Amino acid sequence: MSSGKKTGKVSLVGAGPGDPGLITVKGLDRLRKADVILYDHLIPKVLLEEAPPAAESISVGKKHGNHSLSQEKIQELMLEKARKGKCVVRLKGGDPYIFGRGGEEILFLKSHGIETEVVPGVSSAVAVPAMAGIPLTQRHLAMTVAIASGHVTNDNDPIPVPDAETLVYVMCVSDLGKTVARLLEKRKRGTPCAVIENGTTPQERVITGTLETILAKARTEKVRPPAIFVVGPTVALREKILGIADLK
């Protein structure tokens, strides 16, 4: 016989890359119906105003070098709220599955019998270069793109250098020197590249250069997370697309 207690649902919602206007219509709908929102550090905080007045908003943010809650605690909190019959939104920066640990969270909740869904978000790996005037592909110039992590948790792990014409590194700041060194083993020193800090937001900064110059320029400009590192020939198109000349 049923106890009558209803188990809730968890929606993993991608908030987009920073500009609040880039959340999806479906993501906004889930926010407006939420009982509980567990949100990351990098989400646009203005989005929380879309939630019902009675909704509970909990920061579970992971800031560079400072995690307010461990991944295990975040998952347990989602489980706890769902078991109380709550409609839970796990609001994540970018897309939940692109270096967002969304897969881990879904598998954990599924293993405990919780109903789940994923609402994809606009990934920073795609949106940040686009809004900075850098197409990731261009006919006859770049037909392949790879997205990689620019951060290694173990010093013995090498920074990946995928075989693609355009490379996009997320979480790139702390190990930018290692990334550039690895790239110089396979790419020409004059390869265009850009570091984009706080992409799609009013605080955006774009530092362009080549593999030979970008590290020194990024250090001079004191680039801080969050930032994206884009490498490849399409970076040079920024000058024509935006009408600026900053690639040196």
VMD Tcl script that draws the C-alpha trace (Angstrom):
set ca {
  {0.00 0.00 0.00}
  {1.35 3.41 -0.93}
  {2.40 5.73 1.89}
  {1.05 8.66 -0.12}
  {4.36 10.48 0.09}
  {5.35 11.90 -3.28}
  {8.99 11.99 -4.34}
  {10.12 15.15 -6.07}
  {12.03 15.72 -9.27}
  {15.45 17.19 -10.03}
  {16.08 19.26 -13.16}
  {19.69 19.95 -14.11}
  {19.43 23.31 -15.86}
  {22.19 25.00 -17.81}
  {22.16 28.72 -17.06}
  {24.39 29.64 -19.99}
  {27.78 31.35 -20.07}
  {27.13 34.48 -17.99}
  {24.76 36.70 -19.93}
  {21.34 36.07 -18.30}
  {19.68 36.48 -21.69}
  {21.31 33.28 -22.90}
  {19.38 30.87 -20.69}
  {16.93 28.74 -22.68}
  {13.16 29.17 -22.59}
  {12.84 25.71 -21.07}
  {15.42 26.50 -18.42}
  {13.54 29.65 -17.47}
  {10.30 27.65 -17.22}
  {11.89 25.22 -14.78}
  {13.21 28.08 -12.64}
  {9.75 29.62 -12.44}
  {8.31 26.34 -11.13}
  {11.08 25.46 -8.66}
  {10.64 24.81 -4.94}
  {14.40 24.64 -4.37}
  {17.30 26.00 -6.42}
  {20.85 24.81 -5.87}
  {22.99 27.22 -7.84}
  {26.63 27.48 -8.85}
  {28.95 30.44 -8.29}
  {29.13 31.49 -11.95}
  {25.41 31.65 -12.75}
  {23.94 35.14 -13.35}
  {22.40 35.90 -9.95}
  {19.61 37.92 -11.58}
  {18.15 34.61 -12.77}
  {17.25 33.76 -9.18}
  {14.66 36.54 -9.34}
  {12.71 34.37 -11.79}
  {12.00 31.79 -9.09}
  {8.75 31.86 -7.07}
  {8.99 34.10 -3.97}
  {8.68 31.08 -1.69}
  {11.43 29.10 -3.42}
  {14.51 28.20 -1.39}
  {17.78 29.28 -3.06}
  {20.97 27.58 -1.86}
  {24.46 28.51 -3.03}
  {26.56 25.41 -3.66}
  {29.07 27.39 -5.68}
  {32.48 26.16 -6.70}
  {34.76 29.14 -6.97}
  {38.36 28.83 -8.12}
  {40.27 27.44 -5.15}
  {37.22 27.52 -2.87}
  {34.39 24.98 -2.84}
  {31.55 25.87 -0.49}
  {30.26 22.29 -0.67}
  {31.92 19.11 -1.90}
  {30.41 17.35 -4.90}
  {29.25 14.56 -2.59}
  {27.46 17.04 -0.30}
  {25.76 18.69 -3.28}
  {24.45 15.36 -4.48}
  {23.20 14.41 -1.02}
  {21.44 17.78 -0.72}
  {19.64 17.26 -4.04}
  {18.59 13.82 -2.89}
  {17.35 15.11 0.46}
  {15.22 17.85 -1.11}
  {13.77 15.53 -3.77}
  {12.81 12.96 -1.15}
  {10.79 15.68 0.56}
  {8.69 15.99 -2.59}
  {10.34 19.20 -3.78}
  {10.75 20.34 -7.36}
  {14.52 20.88 -7.39}
  {16.48 22.88 -9.95}
  {20.23 22.34 -10.02}
  {21.27 25.55 -11.79}
  {24.68 25.16 -13.40}
  {26.85 27.54 -15.40}
  {27.05 26.86 -19.12}
  {25.80 23.38 -20.00}
  {25.37 20.71 -17.32}
  {27.31 18.07 -19.27}
  {30.24 20.15 -20.60}
  {32.74 19.96 -17.73}
  {29.81 20.52 -15.37}
  {29.73 17.13 -13.60}
  {26.11 16.80 -14.62}
  {26.62 13.18 -15.61}
  {27.81 12.32 -12.11}
  {24.80 14.01 -10.55}
  {22.28 12.32 -12.83}
  {23.76 8.87 -12.24}
  {23.75 9.43 -8.48}
  {20.10 10.50 -8.44}
  {19.03 7.70 -10.76}
  {20.69 5.16 -8.48}
  {18.42 6.40 -5.69}
  {15.26 6.26 -7.77}
  {14.84 10.02 -8.23}
  {13.12 11.36 -11.35}
  {15.50 13.59 -13.27}
  {15.81 15.62 -16.43}
  {18.53 17.64 -18.12}
  {17.81 21.03 -19.66}
  {20.83 21.77 -21.86}
  {22.46 25.16 -21.62}
  {24.52 27.32 -23.95}
  {28.08 26.22 -23.26}
  {30.68 28.88 -22.52}
  {33.04 26.95 -24.81}
  {30.87 27.94 -27.77}
  {29.18 31.18 -26.69}
  {32.17 33.05 -25.25}
  {34.30 32.90 -28.42}
  {31.26 33.66 -30.60}
  {30.38 36.84 -28.70}
  {34.04 37.87 -28.72}
  {34.03 37.78 -32.52}
  {35.70 34.39 -32.92}
  {33.90 31.72 -34.98}
  {35.05 28.24 -34.03}
  {34.66 26.95 -37.56}
  {35.08 28.62 -40.93}
  {34.88 27.04 -44.35}
  {38.33 26.37 -45.86}
  {39.99 27.50 -42.61}
  {38.81 25.37 -39.69}
  {36.56 22.35 -40.11}
  {37.16 20.70 -36.73}
  {36.80 21.87 -33.12}
  {37.84 20.27 -29.85}
  {36.95 21.33 -26.30}
  {39.37 20.41 -23.54}
  {40.13 21.15 -19.92}
  {43.04 23.52 -19.43}
  {43.45 22.47 -15.81}
  {45.14 19.34 -14.49}
  {44.48 18.03 -10.98}
  {47.55 15.82 -11.04}
  {50.92 17.27 -12.02}
  {51.74 14.06 -13.88}
  {48.71 14.41 -16.16}
  {49.52 16.19 -19.44}
  {47.37 18.98 -20.82}
  {45.51 17.45 -23.77}
  {46.24 18.72 -27.28}
  {43.48 17.29 -29.49}
  {43.95 16.96 -33.24}
  {41.60 19.74 -34.34}
  {42.06 23.03 -36.15}
  {40.36 25.05 -33.40}
  {40.99 24.26 -29.74}
  {38.95 25.65 -26.86}
  {40.30 25.26 -23.34}
  {38.02 25.88 -20.37}
  {39.34 26.37 -16.81}
  {42.51 27.66 -18.41}
  {44.03 30.26 -16.10}
  {46.04 28.39 -13.47}
  {47.75 26.06 -15.95}
  {47.97 28.40 -18.94}
  {51.76 28.13 -18.97}
  {51.60 24.33 -19.17}
  {48.97 24.53 -21.90}
  {51.00 26.89 -24.04}
  {54.13 24.77 -23.58}
  {52.26 21.66 -24.72}
  {50.78 23.47 -27.71}
  {54.18 24.73 -28.82}
  {55.25 21.10 -29.18}
  {52.68 20.65 -31.96}
  {51.67 24.09 -33.25}
  {53.54 26.97 -34.85}
  {54.62 29.83 -32.61}
  {52.63 32.26 -34.73}
  {49.32 30.44 -34.24}
  {46.63 33.01 -33.33}
  {45.02 32.63 -29.91}
  {42.92 34.51 -27.39}
  {42.19 34.44 -23.68}
  {38.67 35.65 -22.90}
  {37.90 36.59 -19.29}
  {34.31 36.91 -18.01}
  {32.96 36.22 -21.46}
  {29.46 37.44 -22.48}
  {29.29 39.76 -19.44}
  {29.89 43.52 -19.10}
  {33.22 42.64 -17.44}
  {34.51 40.76 -20.49}
  {38.16 41.21 -21.42}
  {39.79 39.74 -24.52}
  {43.55 39.34 -24.75}
  {44.75 38.22 -28.17}
  {48.13 37.22 -29.45}
  {50.01 34.20 -30.72}
  {51.31 31.12 -28.97}
  {54.61 32.97 -28.73}
  {53.17 36.04 -27.02}
  {49.92 35.10 -25.27}
  {51.33 33.87 -21.97}
  {53.29 37.05 -21.28}
  {50.31 39.20 -22.30}
  {47.90 37.26 -20.08}
  {50.26 37.62 -17.12}
  {50.74 41.34 -17.77}
  {46.97 41.80 -17.86}
  {46.58 39.65 -14.70}
  {43.89 37.46 -16.23}
  {41.69 35.77 -13.64}
  {39.06 33.01 -13.79}
  {36.65 32.41 -15.34}
  {38.37 32.46 -18.70}
  {38.41 30.58 -22.00}
  {41.51 30.00 -24.13}
  {40.92 29.73 -27.88}
  {43.66 28.58 -30.25}
  {43.55 28.40 -34.03}
  {43.36 30.34 -37.29}
  {39.80 31.60 -36.78}
  {40.96 33.84 -33.91}
  {42.44 36.12 -36.57}
  {38.93 36.73 -37.98}
  {38.03 38.75 -34.88}
  {39.65 41.85 -36.40}
  {37.34 41.83 -39.45}
  {34.21 40.66 -37.62}
  {34.37 43.32 -34.90}
  {36.31 45.94 -36.82}
  {39.19 46.03 -34.36}
  {42.90 45.37 -34.65}
  {44.20 43.85 -31.44}
  {46.05 40.73 -32.65}
  {49.81 41.20 -32.26}
}
mol new
graphics top color blue
foreach p $ca { graphics top sphere $p radius 0.5 }
foreach p [lrange $ca 0 end-1] q [lrange $ca 1 end] { graphics top cylinder $p $q radius 0.2 }
display resetview
